[in-house]
């Protein structure tokens, strides 16, 4: 009996050891993917920084990016996002980078779509304005709600309903804050620079629609996250946050 128990314990230890090795290998692979994506982003950013459509507007748009990068660097020892969250952040920053290069009102997605299909994307949906800014506001919620949730799980240790609601709440509040920053910048700088940064394109409800799309993106992200957690019967973000406590 003792020999059987010993063999069983040894088997369990071996299984745990193999699982840990597999987890470490996945983390290393994920880390390499993040490093590769970050390198590609920096190269792309440098290329688009050479001749932006409007240098002053480009500088304004990139101030918040530099602030975010500085914040992530300063807290790197106290808090680190998972590889999934870092990739989502990089994807959002890439969309923002394209918008800041052309200015959001003039991103030529219509020309790109027409070159591929022979007709413009706006004509397909009956749009009259450039909707790239709406895409980025929607992506703000869709892509950044998960990293925000990860932050709350680690720092505040929220669980259950609040772990899904707070990212939605923060997305909407920061979207409102950004609209106020846009308004302030437009009032301060005025002229073409203010208009390029504000990017309303004549829509008096532009700010409301931008905030609504960001909230919608965050809601979709949290519903997908909740559905995956229920299906897998585990919360990967929570496991990550708990695992980081031991590092």
Secondary structure, 3 states (H helix, E strand, C coil): CHHHHHHHHHHHHHHHHHHHHHHHHHHHHHHHHHHHHHHHHHHHHHHHHCCCCCHHHHHHHHHHHHHHHHHHHHCCCCCCCCHHHHHHHHHHHHHHHHHHHHCHHHCCHHHHHHHHHCCCHHHHHCCCCCCHHHHHHHHHHHHHHHHHHHHHHHHCCCCCHHHHHHHHHHHHHHHHHHHHHHHHHHHHHCHHHHHHHHCCCCCCCHHHHHHHHHHHHHHHHHHHHHHHHHHHCCCHHHHHHHHHCCC
